[in-house]
Amino acid sequence: GQQLNQSPQSMFIQEGEDVSMNCTSSSIFNTWLWYKQDPGEGPVLLIALYKAGELTSNGRLTAQFGITRKDSFLNISASIPSDVGIYFCAGYNSGGSNYKLTFGKGTLLTVNP
Amino acid sequence: NAGVTQTPKFQVLKTGQSMTLQCAQDMNHNSMYWYRQDPGMGLRLIYYSASEGTTDKGEVPNGYNVSRLNKREFSLRLESAAPSQTSVYFCASSEMTLNTEAFFGQGTRLTVV
């Protein structure tokens, strides 16, 4: 099946620092999604990417859909304490009857005030 | 806006008991999903329903059954619960035909003793 490798597994940073995390896949994806999960909550969609090479921003968050369609990264600039949580990438391939979203294992972000 | 609603939020079962997790969405989405989340494993797909009337196995379907009752509702059943099924279960939905962004419920925390 499709595999998503997300790195790093965890990050511990100081408030104000920039953060970068990425996902790579063994397969081509048509869509990349980035989610954030707060403790005790369900994942919440941050950014959706639909086109190879696409670069999209949402406030302090920027994500890119890799040109090979096998990778994506998420950057957070000027981190703040409320950025703490688990960040997941997810990929979707609409080829054939494969409608399922595949998730990475997550990056746990801790921000030290 | 309710979005995706899961019930119950918490449940404790004895080994061998059965139960059904309920999920409903009010966004008129075509596709619905059940995931389980375990520490260090990310979100793993149990079953999904690409559209009303269809269901397909995901990555970890053993020990589970699903029913897409109608377009709004997608239930997950554990016929004979096992301790290995202790997890947090998330239901999600997406429009899928034009838009693959998936939206999640708040989760059901299940403990099997």
Interface residues (C-beta under 8 A of the other chain):
Chain A: G1 Q6 N30 T31 L33 Y35 G40 E41 G42 P43 V44 L45 A48 F88 A90 Y92 S94 S97 Y99 K100 L101 T102 F103 G104 K105 G106
Chain B: V4 S31 Y33 Y35 G40 M41 G42 L43 R44 L45 Y48 A50 D56 G58 E59 F90 A92 S94 M96 T100 E101 A102 F103 F104 G105 Q106 G107
